[in-house]
Amino acid sequence: MNATQKYYFCSILFLAAAAIFLTWFLEYRYFINDFSRVWSFVFGSPAVFFFNAFLMFLLICIIWGLTGAAGTAAGLGWCVVMILTYIHINKFKSRGNPLLPEDFQLASEAGSLSKFVSVWSIAKLLISIALIITLTFFFNKKVAKRIYLARKKSGKNWLAKKAIGARAAIVLIAFLGFYFSTDFARHNDGSRYEDIFLGTHFTAWNQNRNYDDNGFILGFLYNLQKLRLEQPDGYTEGFIADLEEEYTAIAEVLNKERLEISEQDVSVVIILNESFYDPDTEFNGLRFTDYYPHDGGEITPVLHELQKNYPSGQMYSLDYGGGTANIEFETFTGLTNFWVNTVPYTALIPRAGKVPSIASYLKDQGYTATAIHPFNGGMYKRNIALRNEGFDEFITELEMDYTEHDGNSEYINDRSAYQQVLKTLREGNKKQVIGLITMQNHTPYNFENYETRDFHVLQNEYTSGFDENKIHEIETYYQTVHNSDAYLGEFIQELEQMDEKVVVLFYGDHSPGIFDVTNSNESKEVRDLSRVTPYFVYANYDAGFMKKELPTTTPNCMVNTMLNTLNWKKNSRYYALDDVCIEQPILTATWLDGLDQDFDSETMKAYELLTFDILGGKKYWHDN
């Protein structure tokens, strides 16, 4: 074997070993440094693990071809794994979900997102990368030649000396190998369960299970398809036209018994209150305080009083700890993310053009539409998405007249957000629709935010093992949500003094990601406690509400529920949503996990096709 042959043979062996190590390290970091779970994956699904390692090998072979050094390829591969898993760990700790391809669509907002992670954690990442680079440099200088990983340069010209032809061949072969060997993962039928040749299966609706079973690389590749919206079977202009005709006829009949919106001088305010959760929540016979007891009395007394006097219910959130933009999307549009399973604000709506929403519907009734968000307007591409949903004006932290903060919190508080709403109501016409997305209760819950905390975690079998930092984090959250509740009370008092008629739909988008005992409990019933938030419909006049107890439902049904409670006339699309919300009031994977549900019914199939028509189709439905 000559020197060149030894170089390629030893480089391939070295990269194969490096690929196995990097795959193991990737899974170790994916499972957040849990050795037992990594070994369970490696020995429980060895074929899957080694297939992931094979894909890792092809990826670092591409880097090898580009750089011309196997040691450098392994080092750069290690750096990439460190960065990806750092992002994954921070996302998982706050939201309980793995890193997904669509998360990289937020890369342009890295500056805003960096506020949600600690400076020390970023410093540790940079130190780790610096150490890997140093080790790689030392390896290339002192070790590579001894184990035949340094190619002896030969040839008369630059192309020959750099072995450009051989390196290009390595890149091409590795790329084609990766491309064709992952086709089954990148092109899938999107079914809820899909068997693959490795003896495991993809799970379309549960990405935690998907990554757990198939490994990080295959799980990530499977989700690449979500960046494009596949046309579902049965989507035709004729089907959508028939569907619209059916519900237009229903609307004509049922609207005769409803109030004409254009004749109502009533403004509508829809409030998504960031991470607003009621620590006194009860759901399905379970009490949250049994797991997280606290002293100090009611944390959200204003909410409880409003629930006694106005129509109210519980929203089953799509997630906990994050996903605000997806919840916001469902609320405003009445569409669902269940089949889409992406971040519509970043992946779909910017390309979809006009998307029907409560804003566009009320604008057709003579309303003006304003969105308010006391933070970066580009976050989740809201500056584009909200405009496409029909909001004429978008007031962000840069345009707000009120910018008060609580203590040392970095976020504009809810009092200021509500003052901005009141200012908009007073200065606008009598018929406005305002969408407010608050920020006060957003993570992180730093102990130094408040000098005093009125509520303290009590010890029981679940909390006794908490360290000081966890207790401080929870108590800080209790304080911020208590303050938020008080500001809600101030807002309602201001509305009570107004001559203009105002209706408010208020809801918490999700619980925070700090309640590990319930968030990740083995029991689904306990986990559900972390996924229900309060919502209510308030009016500062006698609105003649049709119902007092509102159903537990997902965000896609809430505005429709409000319209029904007010007995206001609706268009054909909202009447179509009536059937969906009756048949499947809770439409999200976390609720449906393990439940036997029929998604082939005419109602659900029509809803899937309507969602596609609006977000990725030809927009055959005209929203009569």
N, C-alpha and C positions, 0 to 999 in steps of 0.2 A: 504494500500500500504506500503510494507516494505521499508527499507532504500535503498536496491539495486534497487528496482523497481523505487523509487523516483529518484535515481541517473540517471538511463537510461532515464526515462521520461523527467526529467528536462534538461538533456544534449541534448536530441534530440530537445526539444523546443528551447533551447538556440542556438543550431547550425542552426536551421531553421531560427531564427531571424537574426543570424549573416550572414547567406548565403544571405538573402534578402539585408541586408546592404552592404555586400561586392560586390554583383552584381550591386547594385545601384552605389556604389563608383567606381567600375570598369568601368561602362558606363560613369560616370561623368568624370573620367580621360581620357577615350577613346575620348570623345567629347571635350577634352582639357578644362576642368573646365567650360563648358557651361551648366548652369542649365536648360535653356529653351529647349535645345536639349535633355537632359536627360529625362525631364518630358514628352516631346513629344513622346519619345520612350516608356516610362513606360505606359502612359495612351493611347497612340496611338496603341500600340501592347502589351497589358497586358499579353496575352497568351505566347508570345515569351519571354517577360521579366521574367515571373515566371518559364518558362521552363529553361531559363538560370540560374535562382536562384536555381532551383531543381538540376541542374548539379553542381552548386557551392556547394550546400549542400552535395552531394555525395563526392565531392572532399575533403571537409574539414572533412567529416566523415572518410575518409581514413586516414587523418592525426590524427584524434581523436583515431582511432584504433591503430595507430603506437605509439602515445605518451601516451595514457591513460588519457588525460586531455582535456576536451572540451575547456577550456579557452586557453590552449596552441595551440590547433588546429585552433581556430579563430585568434589568434595572428599571427601564422605562415602564415595562409592564407592571412592575411592583408599584411604581409611583402612581400609575393610573388606578390600580386596584385600591391603593390607599385613599386617593381622592374620591373615587366613586363610593367606597364603603363609608367614608366620613360623612358624605351627603346622606347616604342611606341611614346611618345610625341616628343622625340628628332628626331626619324626617320620621323615622320609626318611633323614636322616643316621644315625639309630640303628637303623632297621628296614628301610630300602630300599623302603618302600611309601608311596603318596601319602595325603593327607588324605582320609578317608572320612566319610560322614554319621554312621555309628555312633560315630565318635570324639567327637562332641559329647555323647554320653550320659555321658561322663566329666567333663562340665563341673563337676559338683558336687565333683569331686576335684582341682580345679585347684591347690589348696594343696599336695597331695601330689605332683602331677606337676611342680610348679615346681622341686622339688629336682633334677630331671633336666636342667635347662637352666641356663646361666650367667646371673648377675645382669647382666653387661655386655651380653649379647645382648638381654635384656629392656629395659635402659636405652636401647640403640640403637633399638629398636622404638618406645619412648615418645618419644624425640627426633624420630624420623622423623614420627610422627603429629602431634607438636606443630608441626613445620615445615609439614606439609600444611595443618593448621588455620590457621596464620598466613598461608600463601599464599592460602588460600581467602578469609580475611577481607580481605586486601589486594586480591584480585581483585574481590570484591564491592563494595568501597569505591571503587576507583580505575579499574577496567577495565570492569566489567559495563555501566554506563550508556553507555559509548562505543560498544559493539558491540551495543546494543539488547537486552541480557540482563536489564535491570531494567524491570519492568512499571510503567507509570504508574498509580498508584492512582486510581480513580474510583468514583463511586457514593455513595449517601446513607447506607447502613448497612454494618455490619461485614462481612456476607456478600458484599456487592458489592465492597467495598474489597479484601477478601482473595481475591476471585475463587474462592470456595469451590466453586461449581458447576463451573467450568472445570477446577479442580484435581482435583476428584473424578472428573470424566470422564477426565482423563489417567491417574489411578491405575487406574480400572476398565478402560480400553482397554488399557493396558500390561500389567496383570495377566492379563486374558483372553488377550491376544496371547501372553504368555509361557506361560500354562497350556496352551493348545491347541497351540502350536508345539513344545512339549517332550513332548507325550503319548507319542510314539514312543520317547523315551528313558526316561521314567518308568514306562511299562508295556511290559515286554518279556517274551519267553517264557522267558528264563533259559537258553537254549541256549548251548553253549560258544562258538559263533560265530553272530553274527546280523547279516546285511547291513542297512544303512540307506541312505536315499536319497541321501546325500551322497558316495557312492562309497567309503566306508570301512566298517568293521564294528565292532560291539561284541565284546569278548572277555570272556566271563563269568568265566573262571578266572584271568585275569592282568590285574589292575587297573593295573599299570605300563604295559602295552601299551595298555590301554583309554584311559588318560589321554593317553598319547603320541600315539595315532592320532586321538582324537576331541576333544582339548582338555580343559582342566580343567573347564569348566562342564558340558559334556555327560557327561564321565566321572563327575563328582560326581552329576549328576541320575540317571544310569543306576543308581547304587548306592543311590538312595533306596528302591528296591524291596526291598533287603535288610533294611530295617527291619520288614518284615512277611513272614511265611513263607507262600509260595504253596503251595496244595495240589497235589501232583504228580498226573499222570494215573494212574488205576488205584487210587486210594486209596478203599477201601470197607471196611466192617465185615467183610464176608464174606471179603475177601482176607486181612486181618490175622488173622481167626479161623482160617482154613485154615492160614496160615503158623505160627501158634502151636501148633496141633494137630500139625502135622508135626514141629516141633522138640521139642515135649513128648514125643512118642513116641520120638524119638531120644535124648532125655535119659534116659528111663526105661530104655532098653536099655544105653547107654554108662555110665551112673552105677553100674551093678552092679559094674563093674571099678575104681571109684574110691573114694578115702577119704572117709568121712563127716566133713564139716567140723565139725558140732556135737559130734563126739567128740574133736576135736583141740584140746587146750589150747594153741593157738598164736596169738600176737598177730601182726598184720600191720602193718608200717610202710611206707608208700609215700612216698618222698622225691623231690620235684621240687627239684633243686638249681639255683637261678637261674644262668643263663649259665655252667654248668659244661661246659667243653669241654676235650678232651684235645689239647694242641698237638702230640702225637706221633701224631695220627690218620693212619691209612691207609685209603683207600677206593677201590675199583675200580682198584687198581694205582698210585694216586697218593699221595704223601706230603705232608702239610701242611708239614713242615720244609723241603721243597724250595723253598717260597715264603716261609716265615718261619723261617729258621734262628735258633737261639738257643744260648747257652752255658749252663753250670751244671748239665748233666745232666738227669735226668727231672724234669719239673715235677709230674707226678701219679704218683709211685711207688706209693702205696697203691692207687690205682685199678688199676694194672697188675698188682699182686700178687693183688688180688681177682679180676681177670679170668682169671688163671691157674687159680684154685682153685674158682671158682663159675660157674654158668651165666651167660653174658654175650653181648651183641651190640651192635649199633648201632641207635639210633633215628634215623630220617630225620625231622628236625624240620619242622614246617609252615613255618618261616621262620627268619631269623637276626635277632639284635638285639632281638627283642621278640615279642609275641604269647603271652606266658606263660599268660594266662587261657584262651586257646583250646586250648593244649596240655594244660593242667590239665583242662579240660572233657573232652577226648577220653580222657585217661587214666582219669579217675574213672568216666566214664559208658559208655565203649566205643562211643559214637556218633561221628559224623564231622562235621566242619565243611565238608566238601568241597562238598556241595550247598547247605548253609545259607549259607556264605560271609559270615558276620557275626561279631559278638562275642556268642556265646550267653549268657555270664554277664550281660551288660548288656541285651541286646535281647530275649532269649527266656525264659531260665530264671526270672527273677522273675515272669513271667506264666504260666509253664507249670505251676506248682505242683510236686508231687512228681515228681522225675525219678529213675529207677532208676540206681544206681551200685554200685560195689564196697562202699561204706559201707552202703547199704540192703540189699544182698544178704547181707553178713556179719551185719548186725543181725538178719536173719531166722534166722540160725544161733546167736543168743544173744550176739553181740558188742556192745560199746559203741563208739561212733564219735566221734573227736575230730579236729578240724583245728587246725593250728598255723601261724601266719604272723607272723613278727617284723616287721610293718609295719602300716600303716593297714588295718583290717579292712573299710573301705568301698571300698577300691580294687577296681575292676571289680565292685562290688556283691557281693563274696565273702560278706559277712555275710548276704545273702539267698540267693545261689546255693548255698553249701555246706549251708545248712540244708535247702533244697529237695532236695539230693542225699542227705540222710539223716544228716548229721553233727549229733550232739546238742550238742556243745560246740565253740566256736570261740575259741581262745586267740590273741590278737593281741599287739602290742608293749605294749599297755596292761596286759595281764594276765600277761605273762611274769615268771617269777621270776629269769630270767637275762638280762642285757642288756649283755653285754660287747661292745666294739667293737675292731677291729684298728686300731692307730695312730690316724690322724685320719679314718678312714672314718665316714660318717654312718649306716651300717647296722649293726644287731645282727649279730654274726658267727655262723658256723655252729656253733662250739663251744657257744654259748649255746642255739642252736636244738636241738642234739642233747641238751643237758642237760635241756631242757624235755621232750623226748620220753622220756628215761630216767625223769624224775620221774613223768610220766604213766603209764608202764608199771609202775613200782614201786608206785604208789599206787592203781592201778585193779585190775580183776579180771584173771583169767588170759587172757581172750579180748577183745582190743581191736583195732580197726582205727584207725590214726592216719595222717592225711594231713599231711605237712609240706611247706610251700612256703617255701624259704629266701630270703634277700635279700642275703647278703654280697657276691656277685659281680656285683651290679647296677651298670650304668653310673651315674654317670660314674666314670672311672678317673683320678682326680686324682693328679698326681705327688707331692703332699705327703702322700698317705695313708700312705706308708711311708718311714721314714728310710733303710732299706737295701732294695735290690732284688737278689735272688740270680740273676736271669736277665736276659740282655741280648740285644737283637736284633743279629744278625750281618749284615754287609753281603753282599749278592749282587745280581744283576741286578734283582730286584724291590724290595728294601729300600733300595738305595743312594740313591734320590731322596727318602726320607722326611725330613721336617723334624724338628727336635728334639721338638716337641710330640707328633707321632705316635709317635715312638720311646718317649717317656716314657709315653704312654698304654698302649702295648702291654706295656711292661715292668711297669707297675703292675698290669695285668690278670694277667700271668703270676704276679706275687707273690700276688695275692689268690686265684687259683685253686690255687696251691701251698699256701697256708695252708688253704684249704678242703679240699684233699686230706688234709692232716695231721689236720684235725679229724675227717674221716671215719674215719681210722685210729684215733683216740682213741675214737670212738663204737663202732666194731667191737670194740675191746678191752673196753670196758665191757659190751657184749652178751655177749661170750665168758665173762664172769665171772658172768652172771646164771643163776639156776636156771630162770626162766621161759623157755619156748621162744618164739623170735621169728623171723619171716621178714621180710626187707627187700627191697623193690623200689626200686632207686635209679636215677635217670636225670638227665641234664642236659637242661634244656628247650630250649635253643638255644645257638648260639655267639654271642659278642658282635658288635656291629655295627662293630667297628674294623678288621677285616681286609679292607680294600678290594680287595686284589689277588685274593683268592679270591671274596669276596662278589659282586663285579660282573664277574667274568671273562667273556670272550666264549665260553669253552668251558663247556658244561654240566657236563662231567666235573670241571672244576676248581671250578666253583660248588658242586657237590655236596659238596666237602670242607668247606664252611662250613655244611653242613646236616645233618651226621651227628654225633650226640653219643653217649656211652657209656651203656649201661644194664646192670644185672646183678641177679640174684636171689641173696640171701645168706640163710643160716640158721645159727643158733648151736647147732644140733643136727643129727643125721643125718636129713635130710629125704627121702632116697631120690630125689634129683632125677632126672627122666626124661631130661633133655637137658643137654648141656654147652654146645654152641654154639647160641645163640638167633638167630632170624632178624632180618635188617634189616627194620624195620617202622615204621609211623607210630604215634603215641601211642594211637590207638583200639584197637590190638591188644595193647598191652603187658600189661595186667592179665590178659587172657585167656591170654596166653603164660605168665604167672606161674602161673595156676591149672592150666594144662596141665603145666607143669614140676613142680608139686607133686603132680600127679595127684589133685587135689581134685574133688569132685563139683560140678557146675555146673547152673544153671537153663537153661531153653530158650533164653533170649536169648543167653547165652554160647555155646551150641552153634550158634546161627545165625551168630554172629560167627566161629566156626571156619571156616565156608565162605568168608566174606568175606576173612579174613586169609590163606587159602590162595590164593584167586583173585587178590586185589589187596592184597598185604601192605603196599605203600607207596601210600597214597591221599592225595595232595596235589598241588596244581597245579604246584608247582616241579619235582617229579619227573616228572610226566606231560607236561611241556612238550615238544612235538614227538614224543611217543611215540603210536603207534597203539593205542588201548585200546578195548575193548568195554564200554561201560557200560549196554548194553541186555540183558545177560545176566540170567537169572532171579535169580541171587544178588545182583547189584548193584541191580537194581530193587527187590527185596524189602528190601534194606538202606536204600535211599532212602525207601521208604514207612514202614519201621519208625522211622527217624529223624524223619520228619514226624509220625508218630502220637504219639511221645513229646513232641516239642517244640512242636508246633502243632496236633495233631489231637485226636481224641476219646479217646485212650488205650485203644484196644480191646485191646491186648496186656496181659495180666495178669501176665506175668513168672513163670510157673510153674516 
